[in-house]
């Protein structure tokens, strides 16, 4: 009896699927014909609005950073929309709406999200965090001529115009950061012994490459120990023990994993090794990493930044910071002090986009890319003085200038000299 | 309940020719719809169907080893990733695409065979532990073997752009590639589980000692099921690359293996159609939760998982059966004013209940008291009411 019912169950499902497919087939392909009239507006932009899409991890291990990438842009344009919108270069004033999509740091999902963006008529993808997730839809974005701009990855591929004509990275590439620190200690004139620990991938290698290039020829700097770890490792105790025995007084720690960074700050103290540290910008959060790691025990924690840290007492009354925190709270449902710099970066992405919008003269993606590649010397809100947005150089992301900063117990302050 | 018309002859004379014609017509109709659908659907629908195909094949493999053979496998995503990497490498080298496909299946199957030869010697949960190790080893391995895998930046390979002669859009072309492989995979799997190996899988799942006493070697059957699952994993990896055109170590992260497992259980363990539903679940639920609130995807996915498991513990594939049960019961209530008819039918299995429905249909005109009581007997499985 049961055997007889089986095929009917299958048939039922097939039949239902067929009905769904048939009923959905009423929709036809249209609206995606690009390259028609040059003045025809691209999808996602009307005379009164423009829609941007963000695919970013909103769940999983890096949900904190991912949430920030949405919150910053949303806050920035939320405030502008409340004031009426952005006046575009073609004379029309448009409101900016943001659609966010969770990819959970899964490349397959970020591609799916991109495809959905296209079907949702999104003008451009922006601000998404993650190298694999951005790479997953990079080629699709190129072939469909959809801008994928000001994304949060230090992967240089996104800033190479020939290979990535519809892309642009926002944050400094890894090499920029490593080089800034290398330059600082090379310029100190003092003899320093450096130990290096790096993640065994393009991230860690990029930092180390930038650092080594910067100290090349500096006779006062010697690298006395070098170790790597895998991004999947849960402990770097062995590497730290080894490096501690090298007697280095400077520790260049190119690490992207939050828990590992905290654990190594603690472990080195247990070993009695107290060098000056360098930490990359995305693992140097005072609240999320340095505090729990007990960083105050070290003579100096250095990182690089181009954003004002809202936690720092030095910026507590800064008008940019005050407005930023208020916007986050009011428009992005993010009432807390941002734990990750991605919130600030994403806010600057908003400012950079606004600048491009102001100068684009036609409501097309083509024209937008031209306008976006023409932003120079923009001092976006929250940017430290001495850094700026510059999208005009091939091979460089929108922000390539960084300043070395030192932890002062609560936040960071820019330093000119090492020590 | 139009089905009722089919039920009667089926139960009276099992190999009914009329029923077969209906089946063939429905199958042909479905095939035509599946073939024509991409020409009329918007690109996003095609792209979504493509991804459903990719994961349906992966879930299907998992179903063979877990649903049918009862061996816990938490490493299926490793074989998907392996197939994807083999495909990416082959495409980069400019090999013939058919060769690449065969290699993706073969290499995944070979690795699966090697693992299974060792793992199947272990009992129950130990197999699960071995399979957990696969993606955990796989991710750092993919990062280190940069020459093959492109390291942590991943590797892209495009080979599924529609050729000019086809006159199709890329998404349509991809759809047909995936439809071809997926349909073939499902057909093969269906034949496998319905034949002697399917019966052997079932016996091994129920009781290994019984299997051994019947001359079926549980060890061999487990190795076979595991290898077949790996081959399907490799094929799914090939399709993954056809659809996504990019793979990175993130592809084979352990969490996705658990998601595949959840998709299989939700679709229906031990069911071919359930695998297809599982693939659809894997792809559609993130889309759905994204539409609800992108900030709460984990919570809403967990909620959907719990709801489905509570309402349909046998998976979504049991939905028609459950619906029939419910509608059948409702009709009973309406049919006669006898309050005893509302006795819940939970104690009875699906088969006697269906009998009850048939009885009703046959004797609807007469409907005497005896018949009603007979029905109740079937429903409740109790004799004392007669």
Interface residues (C-beta under 8 A of the other chain):
Chain A: X1 X2 X4 X5 X7 X8 X9 X10 X11 X12 X13 X14 X15 X17 X18 X21 X22 X24 X25 X26 X27 X28 X29 X32 X58 X59 X60 X67 X70 X100 X101 X102 X104 X105 X106 X107 X108 X109 X111 X112 X113 X115 X116 X118 X119 X131 X132 X133 X135 X136 X137 X138 X139 X140 X143 X155 X157 X200 X201 X202 X203 X230 X231 X232
Chain B: X3 X6 X10 X11 X14 X23 X26 X27 X29 X30 X33 X34 X36 X37 X40 X41 X42 X43 X44 X45 X47 X48 X51 X136 X139 X140 X143 X144 X151 X152 X153 X154 X156 X158 X169 X170 X240 X244 X245 X246 X247 X248 X249 X250 X251 X253 X255 X256 X272 X273 X276 X277 X283 X286 X287 X289 X290 X294 X295 X297 X298 X317 X320 X321 X350 X351 X354 X355
